[in-house]
Amino acid sequence: MSQRKQNARETRLLESGTLWEKVLDRTDHALRCGALQPIPTECEFVEQGGVNFLVRVLPNLARKEEAKKKQDKETATSGHVFNPFLPYEEDLFVADISDTHLCLLNKFNVIDHHLLIVTREFEEQDTLLTLQDFEAMWACLAEIDGLAFYNAGKTAGASQQHKHLQLVPLPLVPDGLKVPIAPLLTSAQFEGSIGTIPGFPFTHAIAFSLGRSYANGTAQGAIAQVNSSWLESPREAAASTLECYHSMLQALGLISESSNRPSGAYNLLATRQWMLLVPRSLESFESIPVNSLGFAGTLAVRSEQQLKSLVEHGPMTVLTNVAVPTAI
């Protein structure tokens, strides 16, 4: 075991004000040594339902597919599922976040500075998020104004079994909105602290400032608000977020009383201002895969044929088909 891994057990929290510099330094190193292998993309915009979706076309996935084949071969040979996080690739290591989590670069990144927030010990990706998960998430959000997300299960777009949240810096659209769905957020309607977005024709739940009550009102003007003390105290933010998370799971019927796993797959998205939870029914639609980023308004296709299908059906239609129908 390396000295850093031994010391990591003693590291309680990321040192304030250091994460972004560590990300930049490690990105430069990982690019130079070839550990980081960005996937080149071409971008298109497709409008539907009041959202100008950003669609990335990924024509060259050869390296990622080759790595997946290697993982599958190792799994077949050893009889154990290959885990890229135990051990993790040292050249992709960014920082120790806490005694339970560390931060890595996403090896095959589509978005610059895409981070993985990984548990030190193995936990299944479809288990419920914990106080420690949210504390690690907020430690990173305090340093980087980003979108954190969790693909809870294979049906929700998870590609690895080892529990990990992810974080991408904002804005998602260069020189544009922080997230493409931003125009819909101000119309959210609330019953207490949990709300819904009228423009989303599928089952979901949203909370702004993670617990602020709107009492049958809207979130107009609230998107820019966040409890500033949360950026200074990840543990305080984590406790409030955990409570809100369980309320959302309960409201959506995803709580299983007899298990630490939810009763279905879902996507969770969180920024400094809001958290969105979307139950899932399918991994893809018309061969177009969807993970959490799809519900922020960004999708990825592998070919011109998939792009044509996405344009014909419409991106909101794709999301609706992989989510869960709204109860009538």
N, C-alpha and C positions, 0 to 999 in steps of 0.2 A: 504494500500500500504506500502511495506517495506521501511525502510530508504534508502536502497541501490537504490531502484527504483526511489525514489524521488531525490536522489543525481545524478542519472544517467542522468537526464535531464540537469544537469549543467556541465557534463563531455563532453568536446569538442572532445578530442582525447585520445586514449590509451597512457599511459605514455611510452615513448621510452625505450626499453630494458627490458620490464617486461613480455611480453606475454608468452614466452616459460616457464618461471618459474611458471607462473599462470596455464598453461596447465598441467604441471607435478603435481603441488600441487592438483589441482582439480581432476585430474585423479585418484590420490592416494585416495583422500577422497571419490570419487564417487564409486570406486571399493569396498572400505571397507564398505560403507553403502548400497551397492547393487543398487544404482541408475544407474550406468553404467553397461550394460550387453553385453559384447563383444560376438560376434558370432564366434565360432571356425570354422576354415576352413582347407581344404586340398588343396594344390596347384599343378597344372599341367602346363606344358608349351606346347603350340601348335603353330607350325610355319606355316605361310602362307604369301606370298607377301613380303618377306624380313623383317617380324616382328615376333619376338618370343613372342607371346602373353602369358601373365600370366592369367591363368584361375583358379579362386577360386571355390572350390566345397563346398557348404553350406548345409550339410546334416541335420542340426538342426536349423530350424527357428521357433520352437514351441513358444518361448517366444515373438518373434516379431509378429507372426501371432495372438497370443492371445491378444496382445496389440491392433492390428488392429481391431479385432472383438469387443473389448471393445469400441474403438473409434466409430465404425459403430453403436453399440448399443446406445451409448450416442447421436449420431447424430439422429438416428431414434426416440429416446425418446423426445429429446428437439426440434427437427425440425431445429437445427442449426448444421452446420458442425463443428465437434470437431477440436479444434486448440491447438496443444501441446505447442505452443509458447506464447499463451495468456490465462492464465499465463504460463510461462515456469517453468520447474522443478528447484527449487533453487539449488539442489545438483549438477546440471549439468552446473550451471553458471560459466563461466571462467572470463569474463572481460567486462567492458563497453568500446566499441570502440569509439563511438562518440555520439552525441545527437540524432542520428537517428538509430544507430545500436549497437547490443551487440553480444557477442560471447558465444556459448554454446558447450558442448561436444555432439557428436552424440550418443544418448542413446544405440542404437543397432549397435555398430561399428564393421566393418570387418577389417578395417585398424586402427592401433594404432594412437591415438591422432587425430582422425577425428573430425574436427571442423565445426560448423554451424555459418554463419555470417547472423544474423537475423534482420529484420527491427523491431523497437520497436512498431510501429503502423501497423495495418493490411494493407497489400497490396497484390494483387493477384500475384501468382507465374508466370503468363504468361504476366505480364506487362513489358514494356521496362525497362532495367536497367538505373539508373540515375547517376549523378555525385556523389551523396552521397553513392550509392552502390559501385561504383568503389573506392571512397575514403576509405571506410571501408575495401574493399578488399586489397588495397595497404598498409593500416596500418598494416594488418596482414602479408602480403607478405614481408614487410620490416623487420618483426621480425622472420619470419619462411620461409625458402627456401622451398616452397611447390607448389602444383598444386591446383589452385582455379578453381571451375567450377560452372556452373549454368544450371540446367535442366529446360528449358523454356517451361513448359506445361506438361500435363500428357503423351502426345505422346513422349515427350523427356525423360521420366523416372521420372518426379516429383511425389512424393508420398504425399506431403502436399501442400495446397493451399496458405499458408502464405509465402510471398517472403523470400527466403533465398539463399545465395550462400554457397558453401562448400569449405573446404580446407583440403588437406591431405599433410603431410610432404613428401618430396622427400628424397631418391629415392623410387619409387614404387616397385622396385625389389631389395630385400636385396642383398647387395654386387654386384650390377649390374648397369645397365643403370638407369638414373633418370626416364625415361619413356621408355616403350618398343618400342614406335614408333620413338625413337631418330635416328635410322639409316636412316629413310626416310626424316628427316627434312632438312638435308644439301643439298638435291636435289631440294628443293623448287624453283619454277620459278616465277619471279615477273614482273608485269606491274605496275610500280610505287611502292607504299608501300604495296599493297595487292597482295598476291601470291597464288599459288596452289602447291600441292605436287603430282608429277606424279604417285607415288605409291598408291594414294587414288583413287579408281575407282568410286567415287561418288562426288556429289556437295559439295564444301566446300570453305573456304577462310582462309588464314593464314597471319599473320603479325609478323615480328621479331622486337624486341625492340620497338614494338608498334608505328610505324610511320617511321622508318628508310627506306629510299628509295634505291632500288636496280636496278631500271631502266633496266628492261629486263634481269637482271643477276640472279645469284643464291645466296643462303644464306650461301655459304661455308664460314666457319670461323666466322660466325656472331652469332652463338648460345650462345657463352660465353659472349656476350656483353650486357650490360644494362646501361642505364643512371644512374650513381650512385646517382645523386641528387634526383631521384625518391624515393630512399629508405629513404631519409631524409625528403622528402616533399610529403606525400600521395596525397595532393590536386593537386600538379603539375602533378603527375603521373596520377591521376584520370581524369584530364581535357584532357590530350593527349589520354588516353585510351578510354574515351567517344567518342572523335572525330573519332578514329580508328574504334570503335565498330559500329558507325552509317555508316561509309564508307563501312564496311563489310556487314551490313544488306542491304544497298543500292545495293551493287554489287550482292548480292544473291537474290534480289527481295523480301526481307522480310519486307520492310518498308510500313506501312499503313499510308497514309497521313491524314486519318480522325479519327485515334485512337491512344491511347498510348500503344496499343498492336501490336506486329508484325503480319504479315499476315500468319504466320505459326509457328509451333513448331521448336525448334532448341536446340542444345547443344553448350555451350560456355566453352572453357578451356583456362586458362591463367597461365603462370609462370612468373618469373621475366624477361624472355627473349622473350617469344612469346605468341601469342593469336590465337586460332583456333576456327572457327565457322562452325557448320555442321547442315544444315536444316534436319528435320526429317519427315518421312512419316508414320512410324509404331512404336508402342511401343515395339514390340518384334518380333522375327522370330523363328518359330518352338518352341514356348513357352519359348524361351530364351530371358529374358528381357535385354535391353541395356539402360544405361544412359551415361552421359558424359565420365565416366572413360573408357568405351569401346573404345572410339576414341583416348584415350591415350595408349591403348594396353592392358587393363586389363578387363576381363569379369568375370561374376559370374554365376554359374549354381546351381540348387537346388537338383540335383540328378545325379546318374551315367548315367541314360538314357539321360538326357539333355547333359551331357558331351560327350556321344557317338555321339549324333546328332551334337554337335558343332565340334567334330573331323571330322566327315564324311563330313560336309558341308564346314568347314574351317571358322575361326573367321573373316577373312576379308570379306568372302562371307556374313556372318551374318550382319556385319556392312553395307555392300552395300545394303542389302535388307531392312534395317530399315531407311536408309538415303534416299536421293533423287537422281535419276539417273542423271548422267552427261549429259548435253545437247550436242547433236551431232552437 
